[in-house]
């Protein structure tokens, strides 16, 4: 879970944690660190999910994510070994913003 939290924070996201292990981790952290983490709520919105589950546990988790309402979320398996091999899909955790300046319109307004 620490690896997934590091990926989320490192890519500028706020991790949303769920389940008893997550709750225990949050409670064990100092208050100054807890503010960077969010506890999952019924209507938490997210576009990507990081997990280290394998096998049948992963399949059950994928079904759970697929049943939720809202946009389809991408699920990525990230564990310590993924990070060691530098294979964490951090680019999928970034949002792209574009800025376009219409210089033609700006020039027309000056005329």
MDTraj code that builds the backbone (N, CA, C; nanometers):
import mdtraj as md
import numpy as np

residues = "UNK UNK UNK UNK UNK UNK UNK UNK UNK UNK UNK UNK UNK UNK UNK UNK UNK UNK UNK UNK UNK UNK UNK UNK UNK UNK UNK UNK UNK UNK UNK UNK UNK UNK UNK UNK UNK UNK UNK UNK UNK UNK UNK UNK UNK UNK UNK UNK UNK UNK UNK UNK UNK UNK UNK UNK UNK UNK UNK UNK UNK UNK UNK UNK UNK UNK UNK UNK UNK UNK UNK UNK UNK UNK UNK UNK UNK UNK UNK UNK UNK UNK UNK UNK UNK UNK UNK UNK UNK UNK UNK UNK UNK UNK UNK UNK UNK UNK UNK UNK UNK UNK UNK UNK UNK UNK UNK UNK UNK UNK UNK".split()
xyz = np.array([
    [0.0821, -0.1189, 0.0000],
    [0.0000, 0.0000, 0.0000],
    [0.0869, 0.1259, 0.0000],
    [0.2011, 0.1187, 0.0645],
    [0.2918, 0.2324, 0.0683],
    [0.3378, 0.2661, -0.0737],
    [0.3650, 0.1632, -0.1548],
    [0.4089, 0.1863, -0.2928],
    [0.3015, 0.2585, -0.3724],
    [0.1766, 0.2197, -0.3561],
    [0.0685, 0.2842, -0.4294],
    [0.0471, 0.4284, -0.3826],
    [0.0576, 0.4502, -0.2523],
    [0.0441, 0.5860, -0.1985],
    [0.1553, 0.6749, -0.2532],
    [0.2770, 0.6220, -0.2564],
    [0.3906, 0.6986, -0.3094],
    [0.3679, 0.7343, -0.4556],
    [0.3154, 0.6422, -0.5347],
    [0.2872, 0.6695, -0.6762],
    [0.1822, 0.7795, -0.6902],
    [0.0767, 0.7706, -0.6121],
    [-0.0301, 0.8709, -0.6202],
    [0.0211, 1.0083, -0.5790],
    [0.0882, 1.0152, -0.4653],
    [0.1399, 1.1439, -0.4186],
    [0.2470, 1.1986, -0.5126],
    [0.3330, 1.1115, -0.5626],
    [0.4404, 1.1536, -0.6515],
    [0.3913, 1.2069, -0.7849],
    [0.2708, 1.1692, -0.8243],
    [0.2148, 1.2179, -0.9500],
    [0.1148, 1.3316, -0.9270],
    [0.1132, 1.3844, -0.8045],
    [0.0292, 1.5002, -0.7751],
    [-0.1152, 1.4684, -0.7434],
    [-0.1436, 1.3447, -0.7088],
    [-0.2800, 1.3045, -0.6769],
    [-0.2980, 1.2881, -0.5265],
    [-0.4223, 1.2847, -0.4852],
    [-0.4542, 1.2606, -0.3449],
    [-0.5080, 1.1176, -0.3346],
    [-0.4355, 1.0290, -0.2674],
    [-0.4804, 0.8892, -0.2580],
    [-0.6113, 0.8756, -0.1808],
    [-0.6986, 0.7900, -0.2317],
    [-0.8225, 0.7544, -0.1636],
    [-0.8045, 0.6099, -0.1191],
    [-0.8051, 0.5862, 0.0119],
    [-0.7770, 0.4539, 0.0661],
    [-0.9039, 0.3899, 0.1195],
    [-0.9103, 0.2567, 0.1074],
    [-1.0287, 0.1844, 0.1518],
    [-0.9888, 0.0523, 0.2154],
    [-1.0674, 0.0080, 0.3100],
    [-1.0480, -0.1221, 0.3717],
    [-0.9756, -0.1158, 0.5048],
    [-0.9844, -0.2240, 0.5823],
    [-0.9209, -0.2291, 0.7146],
    [-0.7692, -0.2039, 0.7131],
    [-0.6913, -0.2593, 0.6187],
    [-0.5477, -0.2286, 0.6194],
    [-0.5213, -0.0788, 0.5984],
    [-0.6000, -0.0174, 0.5113],
    [-0.5834, 0.1262, 0.4864],
    [-0.6170, 0.2063, 0.6113],
    [-0.7229, 0.1682, 0.6773],
    [-0.7633, 0.2380, 0.7998],
    [-0.6540, 0.2274, 0.9058],
    [-0.5969, 0.1098, 0.9201],
    [-0.4894, 0.0904, 1.0186],
    [-0.3674, 0.1759, 0.9835],
    [-0.3353, 0.1827, 0.8550],
    [-0.2215, 0.2638, 0.8123],
    [-0.2465, 0.4120, 0.8406],
    [-0.3635, 0.4597, 0.8064],
    [-0.3957, 0.6006, 0.8289],
    [-0.3859, 0.6341, 0.9775],
    [-0.4403, 0.5487, 1.0608],
    [-0.4384, 0.5734, 1.2057],
    [-0.2966, 0.5698, 1.2621],
    [-0.2083, 0.4937, 1.1995],
    [-0.0702, 0.4820, 1.2495],
    [0.0163, 0.6024, 1.2108],
    [-0.0275, 0.6791, 1.1136],
    [0.0510, 0.7929, 1.0670],
    [0.0305, 0.9161, 1.1543],
    [0.1297, 1.0020, 1.1603],
    [0.1121, 1.1294, 1.2313],
    [0.0050, 1.2138, 1.1607],
    [-0.0605, 1.3000, 1.2347],
    [-0.1678, 1.3837, 1.1798],
    [-0.1202, 1.4656, 1.0603],
    [0.0045, 1.5109, 1.0635],
    [0.0579, 1.5917, 0.9535],
    [0.0607, 1.5140, 0.8224],
    [0.0717, 1.3816, 0.8285],
    [0.0698, 1.2987, 0.7076],
    [-0.0717, 1.2535, 0.6728],
    [-0.1553, 1.2360, 0.7723],
    [-0.2927, 1.1911, 0.7478],
    [-0.3694, 1.2860, 0.6565],
    [-0.3386, 1.4147, 0.6636],
    [-0.4122, 1.5128, 0.5837],
    [-0.3904, 1.4934, 0.4333],
    [-0.2852, 1.4217, 0.3936],
    [-0.2572, 1.3977, 0.2524],
    [-0.3347, 1.2787, 0.1975],
    [-0.4022, 1.2043, 0.2858],
    [-0.4752, 1.0842, 0.2459],
    [-0.6239, 1.1045, 0.2676],
    [-0.7028, 1.0392, 0.1852],
    [-0.8477, 1.0498, 0.1963],
    [-0.9062, 0.9106, 0.2196],
    [-0.9998, 0.9029, 0.3106],
    [-1.0718, 0.7772, 0.3320],
    [-1.1815, 0.7655, 0.2263],
    [-1.1955, 0.6479, 0.1697],
    [-1.2968, 0.6260, 0.0656],
    [-1.4362, 0.6448, 0.1242],
    [-1.5186, 0.7114, 0.0467],
    [-1.6593, 0.7297, 0.0794],
    [-1.7413, 0.6612, -0.0291],
    [-1.8681, 0.6446, -0.0052],
    [-1.9530, 0.5766, -0.1021],
    [-1.9473, 0.6438, -0.2400],
    [-1.9390, 0.7754, -0.2407],
    [-1.9409, 0.8483, -0.3674],
    [-1.8055, 0.9085, -0.4032],
    [-1.6981, 0.8488, -0.3545],
    [-1.5647, 0.8964, -0.3912],
    [-1.5475, 0.8846, -0.5415],
    [-1.4897, 0.9885, -0.6018],
    [-1.4682, 0.9886, -0.7469],
    [-1.3200, 0.9679, -0.7754],
    [-1.2921, 0.8761, -0.8665],
    [-1.1545, 0.8487, -0.9061],
    [-1.1547, 0.7933, -1.0469],
    [-1.0423, 0.8085, -1.1149],
    [-1.0298, 0.7622, -1.2524],
    [-0.9292, 0.6492, -1.2671],
    [-0.8456, 0.6291, -1.1660],
    [-0.7444, 0.5232, -1.1717],
    [-0.7352, 0.4570, -1.0354],
    [-0.7038, 0.3284, -1.0375],
    [-0.6920, 0.2493, -0.9159],
    [-0.5587, 0.1760, -0.9191],
    [-0.4881, 0.1804, -0.8074],
    [-0.3641, 0.1048, -0.7931],
    [-0.3862, -0.0044, -0.6900],
    [-0.3431, -0.1243, -0.7202],
    [-0.3586, -0.2373, -0.6283],
    [-0.2392, -0.3303, -0.6417],
    [-0.2177, -0.4104, -0.5379],
    [-0.1136, -0.5126, -0.5467],
    [-0.1749, -0.6519, -0.5394],
    [-0.3065, -0.6597, -0.5532],
    [-0.3745, -0.7892, -0.5459],
    [-0.3321, -0.8789, -0.6626],
    [-0.3433, -1.0109, -0.6386],
    [-0.3092, -1.1112, -0.7405],
    [-0.4204, -1.2152, -0.7465],
    [-0.4222, -1.2903, -0.8550],
    [-0.5084, -1.4072, -0.8684],
    [-0.6557, -1.3787, -0.8470],
    [-0.7214, -1.4681, -0.7727],
    [-0.8653, -1.4580, -0.7490],
    [-0.9018, -1.3304, -0.6741],
    [-0.8132, -1.2873, -0.5862],
    [-0.8381, -1.1628, -0.5125],
    [-0.8417, -1.0432, -0.6083],
    [-0.7544, -1.0443, -0.7077],
    [-0.7529, -0.9373, -0.8080],
    [-0.8798, -0.9417, -0.8926],
    [-0.9224, -1.0607, -0.9341],
    [-1.0431, -1.0739, -1.0158],
    [-1.1647, -1.0219, -0.9394],
    [-1.1767, -1.0576, -0.8131],
    [-1.2891, -1.0093, -0.7313],
    [-1.2845, -0.8571, -0.7180],
    [-1.1655, -0.8035, -0.7008],
    [-1.1503, -0.6585, -0.6883],
    [-1.1889, -0.5886, -0.8186],
    [-1.1477, -0.6435, -0.9321],
    [-1.1835, -0.5858, -1.0615],
    [-1.3345, -0.5833, -1.0809],
    [-1.4014, -0.6889, -1.0377],
    [-1.5483, -0.6924, -1.0463],
    [-1.6099, -0.5831, -0.9601],
    [-1.5544, -0.5640, -0.8408],
    [-1.6038, -0.4600, -0.7506],
    [-1.5891, -0.3216, -0.8143],
    [-1.4749, -0.2945, -0.8732],
    [-1.4510, -0.1654, -0.9382],
    [-1.5439, -0.1486, -1.0581],
    [-1.5657, -0.2544, -1.1349],
    [-1.6511, -0.2470, -1.2539],
    [-1.7969, -0.2199, -1.2181],
    [-1.8409, -0.2632, -1.1007],
    [-1.9803, -0.2443, -1.0596],
    [-2.0110, -0.1030, -1.0114],
    [-1.9105, -0.0252, -0.9817],
    [-1.9376, 0.1076, -0.9258],
    [-1.9980, 0.2003, -1.0307],
    [-2.0704, 0.2995, -0.9830],
    [-2.1290, 0.3984, -1.0724],
    [-2.0234, 0.5008, -1.1112],
    [-2.0459, 0.5668, -1.2226],
    [-1.9539, 0.6713, -1.2650],
    [-1.8657, 0.6266, -1.3793],
    [-1.7670, 0.7094, -1.4101],
    [-1.6780, 0.6781, -1.5229],
    [-1.5999, 0.5486, -1.4999],
    [-1.5605, 0.4862, -1.6086],
    [-1.4788, 0.3650, -1.6002],
    [-1.3420, 0.4026, -1.5439],
    [-1.2964, 0.3276, -1.4458],
    [-1.1659, 0.3529, -1.3838],
    [-1.0643, 0.2526, -1.4365],
    [-0.9473, 0.3008, -1.4690],
    [-0.8373, 0.2131, -1.5091],
    [-0.7767, 0.1534, -1.3823],
    [-0.7431, 0.0248, -1.3876],
    [-0.6840, -0.0442, -1.2726],
    [-0.5437, -0.0886, -1.3104],
    [-0.4477, -0.0547, -1.2247],
    [-0.3079, -0.0896, -1.2479],
    [-0.2549, -0.1663, -1.1285],
    [-0.1828, -0.2738, -1.1572],
    [-0.1198, -0.3521, -1.0508],
    [0.0189, -0.2945, -1.0246],
    [0.0373, -0.2414, -0.9046],
    [0.1646, -0.1800, -0.8662],
    [0.2065, -0.2365, -0.7316],
    [0.3255, -0.2931, -0.7268],
    [0.3812, -0.3396, -0.6000],
    [0.5268, -0.2930, -0.5924],
    [0.5958, -0.3321, -0.4892],
    [0.7342, -0.2890, -0.4695],
    [0.8219, -0.3330, -0.5867],
    [0.8000, -0.4543, -0.6376],
    [0.8802, -0.5029, -0.7507],
    [0.8564, -0.4192, -0.8765],
    [0.7332, -0.3760, -0.8981],
    [0.7018, -0.2892, -1.0116],
    [0.7834, -0.1609, -1.0027],
    [0.7917, -0.1054, -0.8831],
    [0.8690, 0.0176, -0.8640],
    [1.0179, -0.0074, -0.8843],
    [1.0681, -0.1190, -0.8343],
    [1.2110, -0.1512, -0.8515],
    [1.2487, -0.1636, -0.9982],
    [1.1573, -0.2160, -1.0783],
    [1.1837, -0.2322, -1.2223],
    [1.1502, -0.1043, -1.2994],
    [1.1087, -0.0001, -1.2286],
    [1.0715, 0.1277, -1.2893],
    [0.9596, 0.1086, -1.3909],
    [0.8607, 0.0267, -1.3556],
    [0.7500, -0.0032, -1.4449],
    [0.6158, 0.0485, -1.3937],
    [0.6186, 0.1326, -1.2914],
    [0.4929, 0.1881, -1.2405],
    [0.4337, 0.2819, -1.3454],
    [0.3049, 0.2686, -1.3738],
    [0.2425, 0.3478, -1.4806],
    [0.2051, 0.4890, -1.4356],
    [0.3038, 0.5655, -1.3920],
    [0.2751, 0.6984, -1.3378],
    [0.2159, 0.7927, -1.4427],
    [0.2491, 0.7718, -1.5702],
    [0.1942, 0.8594, -1.6737],
    [0.0422, 0.8505, -1.6810],
    [-0.0144, 0.7368, -1.6415],
    [-0.1596, 0.7217, -1.6422],
    [-0.2252, 0.7925, -1.5239],
    [-0.1455, 0.8394, -1.4310],
    [-0.1988, 0.9099, -1.3144],
    [-0.1947, 1.0616, -1.3327],
    [-0.1471, 1.1055, -1.4472],
    [-0.1366, 1.2489, -1.4737],
    [-0.2551, 1.2958, -1.5571],
    [-0.2985, 1.4179, -1.5325],
    [-0.4033, 1.4788, -1.6128],
    [-0.3409, 1.5791, -1.7074],
    [-0.3873, 1.5804, -1.8293],
    [-0.3309, 1.6723, -1.9284],
    [-0.4182, 1.7961, -1.9377],
    [-0.3529, 1.9113, -1.9407],
    [-0.4226, 2.0383, -1.9602],
    [-0.3599, 2.1073, -2.0795],
    [-0.4433, 2.1705, -2.1579],
    [-0.3938, 2.2425, -2.2746],
    [-0.4313, 2.3893, -2.2619],
    [-0.3436, 2.4743, -2.3093],
    [-0.3681, 2.6174, -2.3115],
    [-0.3488, 2.6637, -2.4547],
    [-0.4475, 2.7295, -2.5064],
    [-0.4405, 2.7783, -2.6434],
    [-0.4672, 2.9281, -2.6414],
    [-0.3791, 3.0028, -2.7008],
    [-0.3974, 3.1465, -2.7117],
    [-0.4267, 3.1775, -2.8576],
    [-0.5438, 3.2314, -2.8813],
    [-0.5853, 3.2622, -3.0176],
    [-0.5282, 3.3986, -3.0537],
    [-0.4105, 3.3974, -3.1148],
    [-0.3430, 3.5238, -3.1492],
    [-0.4148, 3.5967, -3.2616],
    [-0.4865, 3.5242, -3.3455],
    [-0.5612, 3.5885, -3.4536],
    [-0.6707, 3.6761, -3.3956],
    [-0.7427, 3.6232, -3.2986],
    [-0.8497, 3.7008, -3.2352],
    [-0.7915, 3.8180, -3.1576],
    [-0.6801, 3.7985, -3.0932],
    [-0.6175, 3.9071, -3.0188],
    [-0.5736, 4.0183, -3.1126],
    [-0.5193, 3.9833, -3.2273],
    [-0.4766, 4.0832, -3.3241],
    [-0.5973, 4.1568, -3.3817],
    [-0.7072, 4.0869, -3.4065],
    [-0.8264, 4.1489, -3.4617],
    [-0.8880, 4.2477, -3.3633],
    [-0.8770, 4.2209, -3.2342],
    [-0.9339, 4.3090, -3.1333],
    [-0.8543, 4.4395, -3.1259],
    [-0.7257, 4.4367, -3.1548],
    [-0.6433, 4.5579, -3.1519],
    [-0.6686, 4.6476, -3.2730],
    [-0.7129, 4.5891, -3.3823],
    [-0.7316, 4.6656, -3.5064],
    [-0.8514, 4.7568, -3.5017],
])
top = md.Topology()
chain = top.add_chain()
for i, resn in enumerate(residues, 1):
    res = top.add_residue(resn, chain, resSeq=i)
    for name in ("N", "CA", "C"):
        top.add_atom(name, md.element.get_by_symbol(name[0]), res)
traj = md.Trajectory(xyz[None], top)
